[in-house]
Amino acid sequence: MQHDRVTGPSLARRLGTGDAVVIGLGAMLGAGVFAALAPAAAAAGSLLLVGLAIAAVVATCNALSSAQLAALHPAAGGTYVYGRRQLGPFWGHLAGFGFVVGKTASCAAMALTVGAYAAPSFVRPLAIAAVLALTAVNVRGVTRTARLTRVLVVIVLLVLALVVLAGLLGGTVSSTGLRATGGVGSYDVLQSAGLLFFAFAGYARIATLGEEVRDPERTIPRAIPLALGVVLAVYAAVAVSALLAVGPAALAGSSAPLATVVDAGSLSGVTPVVRIGGAVAALGVLLSLLVGVSRTTFAMAREGELPRWLDAVHPVHRVPHHAELAVAAMVVALVLVVDLRGAIGFSSFAVLVYYAVTNASALTLRADQRRYPPAAAVVGLLGCLLLAATLPPVSVLAGVAVLAVGAVVYAVRSRGLAG
């Protein structure tokens, strides 16, 4: 199979299947359980489990589309590249613009989550320190990123297992938390699904690292479903145990919902461990997010859609160090001004639009290029558009405004090139 040739400086292929799965796990584990679970509970109550199932179906369809496109186009940039090559430059630009802006907001949300769990009185200073420290790791090379992510994933899995045990054995378990909440409708459930989708979007990190993965045609289609499957099982276990332990109202009102679960039971002595675990989980997600956003920024710069200074590759570590530093600066700026829940909603909108472009791109594949039935891409496309439309109105309006800015930037740039 022939791939489009990448022009400009290239990145080194150093990641195997295990590394790719770990980076996907690091990007997903923690975001939903430690952060998005609270606003999802506020939207749908105990029916957040239905929202979780809907988000999982949409995420699975998106994963299948991402996997086959990443195998066909193993270059840095993910859907920015797929949209350009399968649908045309405008759609690639819109996907890339939305991804960079939306995921920069995700970075800020995860940085703030680090502070919320580690030391609520020093949220923003700790968030900034986390961004700077992880950027220093990333600029040293992607294999160091994979090694650190592996350590973080193991810690997070152990902490989540402790949360499940504390929730089920802490003496506060009640089936009341699983009963349907009065006044919750289909719109509320879909809104919770859109917010919980924020938790599943991390598998894209595997695709955006396509230019740094060995044997991408084989590695990426294997790594994405593996990572997603593990995360689905973990999220379901944690969500059920949390609802049984404290119910949806307590989850909705907490900035650290899993610490609330442990606090409520007789095993509250392990709460400090859970808080540390929450901070570590957010660090893992933040680490992977910074990698993904910097690679899309790098890819857009390489095509001339962002300043060319951003497409530089470090001569020794072979990473896009200028892009990584620029992304870190933007995240720090956002940390100073954004609200955690608002950042989650806005990011969810931008990423759902991004995956809508992914699925639309997958629908253009020839029969000999497809690995999965086109029905999966149809369900993914419609699901993304539906969930995006049912997010909180403020998030939708902000997302539409950002995409409009992206479209204007593209039009101005295209007119300048034509002139």
N, C-alpha and C positions, 0 to 999 in steps of 0.2 A: 504493500500500500504506500502510495506516495503522499508526502505531506508538503504543505506550503513551506518554502524555505524561509527561515527567520533571517532578516537582515539586521546589520548592526551587531553590537557586542552580544555574545551569548553567555548563558549561565552553565555551570558545571553540573552534570548528571551524577549525583552522589547518593540519592535516596532509593532504598529498596522498598518492597511491599510492606515489611514491618514498620519501617520508618514512616511511610505514607499513612498507614492505619493509625499509628500513634499520633501523628500530627492532626489527623481528622478527629480522633478522640479528644485530644487536647483542646481543639476548637469548639467542640460541642459540649463535652461534659462540664457542667458547672453553670453555663449560661442560663439554661432553663430552670434547673433545680434550685440554684442559689439566687436567681434574680427574677426571671420572668414568671415564676410560679405565683408570686404575690399579685401582680396586676391581672393575671389570668383568673385567679380565684375571685378577685374583685368584680370581674366581668361576668363570670358564669357560675360562681359558687361551686358546689360539688360536681356540677356538670362540666367542670374543667377537664375531667377525664374523657368526656366526649370530644372536647376541643383538642385534647392531646392526641386522640385517635385520628381526628381529621388532619391535624398538622402532620402526623406521621405518614398518612397516605399521600398527602401533597409532597412531603419531603422525599418519600420513596420514589415517586414519579420523577421528581426533579433530579434525584440521584442517578436514576437510570439514564436520563437525557444527558446529564453532565458526564457520566462515565463514557458513553459512546462518543460524545463530542471531544472529550479530552484525549481519548485514544486516537482519534482522527487528527486532531490539532494539538500535539503535545508541546505547546509554547506557553510561556508566562503570560498571564492575563485573563485566563478563564473565559467567561462569557463575553468579555470585551472582544476577544479574538474570534470566538465562535460567531457572534453577531456580525462582525465585519465580513467574515468569509462566507457565511451562509445566507445572510439577509441583506448585507450592504453596509457601507461605512457609517451611515447615520445610526442604525440600530446598535452597532457595536459601540459607537461613541456614547449613546444614551445609556446603555448598560454599564459601560465603564465609568461614566460620570456618576451615575446613581450608586454604583458599588463603592467608589472611592468616598463619596460624601456620606453615604449611609453607614458604611463600615467604619469610617472614622468616628461617627457617632457611637457605634458599637464599642470601639476601643475606649472611648470616654466612659461609656456605661460600665464596662468591665473594670476599668481603673477605679471608678467610684465604688464599685462593689468590693474591691480589695479593701478600701478604707472602711466601708460600712461594716464589714465583718471583723477586720483586724482591730480597728480603734475608731469607733463612731465619732469621737471628739476631734479627730484629725483626718477626716475623710479626704479632703482635697490635697493637703500636703503629701499624704501617703500615696494618693493616686498619681501625682506628678512624679514622685520618687520611683514608683513602679514602672511608669512609661520610660523614664530615662534609663533605669537599670536593664530592662528587657531589650531596649534598643541597642544598648552596649553589647548584649549577648548576640543579637541578630547580626550586627555588622561584623562579627568575628567569623561568621560562616554558617551555612544552613545545617551542616551536620551537627554543630554544637546546639542549634535550635532543636533538632530532633532528639538529641540525648537529654537535654533539659526537659523537654516535653514528656519523654518517657517516665522520668522521675516524678513529675507533677501528676501524670495520669494515675500512676500506682497509688500515690498519696490520696488523691481524690476518691478513687474507688474504695479504698479502705475507710475513708471518712463517711462516704455515702452508705456503706454497709453498716457502719456504726449508727447512723441516723435511722436507718430502717429498723434495726434492732431496738434502739431506744424508743422509737415511735410505737412499735408493737409490744414491747415488754415493759414500757415505763409506767403502766398502771392507769393510763387515761384513755385507753382504746374504747371507741364507741362507734357503732354503725351509723349513728346520726350524721356523721360527717360525709357519708356516701349517699345520703338521701337527697333527692332533687330539691333545689332551692325554689321557693315560690317566686313567681314574677320573672323568672329567667326564660327568655325566648330564644328562638333560633339565631337571631341577630347577635345576642350576647354570647352564645356558644361559638359562633363564627369569629367574633371579636377575640375571644380567648384563644381560639386556634391560631389566629393571625399573630397574637402576642407570643404564643408558645412556639410558633415557627422560628422566631428569633433564636431558639435553642438548637434547632436542627440545621441551621444554615452553615455550620462549620465544615461540613464535608466538602464545600466548595474550595476550602483551603488546599485540598489534595489536588484539585483540578488546576488551581492557579499556580501550583508548583510544578506543572507539567513539564517545564523545561529543565527541571532539576531532578526528575525521576528517571531511574534506569528502566529500560524496556517499558516505556509508558503504555504501549498498546496492550500489554498484559497486566502491568502493575496497577494502573489506575482503575480499570473496570473491576478488579478484585478488591482493591483497598476501600473504595467508596461504600459498596454494600456491606462489607465487613464492619467498618466503623459505625455505619448507621444502625445496623442490627444490634450491636452491643449497646449503643446509646438508648435505643428504643426500650430495651429490656430494663435498663437502669432507671430511666425516667418513670416508667410505669410502676416499678416497685417503690420508688421514693414518693411519688404522688399519692398512691394508695395509702401508704403508711402515714403520710402527713395528714391526709383527710381523716383517717381513723383516729389519729392522736389528738388533733386540735380543732379540726373542722375548717371550712372555707373562710369563715369570718376572721378568725385569728390569723390565717395565712395572708388574707387580703390587707390586714392592717399592719403587717410587719415589714421592716426594711431588711430583715435577716430571717426569712421564714423558717429555715431549717434549724436555726438556733432556737426559735420559738417552739418548734416541735420537741426538741430535747428538754428545754426548760420546763415544759408542762408536765413531764413525768418524773418518776422517782430516780431516773438516771441523769438528773440535771447536772451532776458533777462532771459530766463529759462535755458540757456546753463549750468550755474553752477550746477543747479539741475540735469541735465542730466549727467554731469561729475561725480557728486557724485553717481548717480544711476549706472553708468557704473562701478565705483569702487566697489560698493556694490554687483552688479551682479557678477563680477569676484570673489569677496570674497566668495559668495555663492557657485559658481562652485568649487573654490579652496578648500573650506571646505569639500565638498562632495568627490572631487577627492582624497584628502589626506586620507579620510576614506577608499575608495575603494582600493587604492594601498596598504595601510597597511594591509588590510584583505587578499589580494592575497599573499602578502609577508609572512604573518602569515601562510596561508595555505601551501605554498611551504616549509616553514621552518618545519612545522609539519610533512611533508612527507620526510624530510631530504634533500630536494633539495636546500635549503639555510641554512645558519648556524643555529643550534638549538637554539641559544640565542634569535633568532627572534620569536620563538613560545611561548614566555612567556605571560601569562595573568595576569593583575593586580589583586591582591587578593581582592581589595575593589570595584574598578570600573568595573571589568570584561571586560577589553578591551586589545588588544594586544599592550601594551605600548612600548615594545622594538621595534616592527616593526614600530610603528608610529614615534618614535624618529629617527630611521634609515632613513625612507623615507624623513622626514623633512630635514635631513642633506644632502641627495642627491639632493633634490630640491634646497636648498640654493646654493649648488655648481653649479648647472646648471644655476641658475639665474645670476650668475656672468659672464657667458660666452656665453649664447645662444641669438639668434635673435628671436623675437616674431613670425614672419611669417614662419621662418624655423622650429620652434618648432611645429607649427600647422601642417605643411605638414608631418613632420616625425611622429608625433603622429597619424595623420590620417592613414598613411600606417600601422603602428603597430596595431592599433585598428581594421582596416578592416581585417587584417589577423586573429586577435583574433576572430572576428565574423564569419569569414569563418569556423573556427574550431567549433564555436557554431552551425552553420547550419549543418555542416557535422555530428556533434554529434546528432542533432535532427533527422537526416535521419536514424539513427540506432535504433530509438525507436520502440518498438513493437506497434501493433495497439491498444492494451489496455492501453498503456502509452501515446498515442498522444492525444492532445486536439485540434490540428489544422491539416488541410490537409498537407501532405508532400510537396506539390507543393510550399508552402510558404518557406520552408527551401531550396528548389532547387533554387528559385528565389533569396533568400538571399545569398546563397553561390556564385552563378554566379555573382550577383551584387557586392558583396564584392571584388571578384577577379578582376573584370573589373575596378572598381573605383580605387583600389589599383594600378593597372598597369598604369593608366592614370594620376596619380599625378605627380607633378614636378619631373623631373629626379633625382635631388639631393636627394629629399625625398625618392624616390624609392631605390636608391643605398644605402643610409644610412640605410633604413629599412631592406633591404636584408642582409647587413653586420651584423646588430645586430642579426637578426634571425640565421645567420650562426654561430655567436659566441655562441648563445644559443644551437644550435645543437652540437657544439663541446664540450661545457660544459656537455651536457647530455651524449655524447659518452664517455668522460673521466670519468665521475662519474660512469656510468654503467660498464665500464671496471674495475674500482677500486673495485666496489662491487662484480663483478664476480671473481676478483682475490682473 
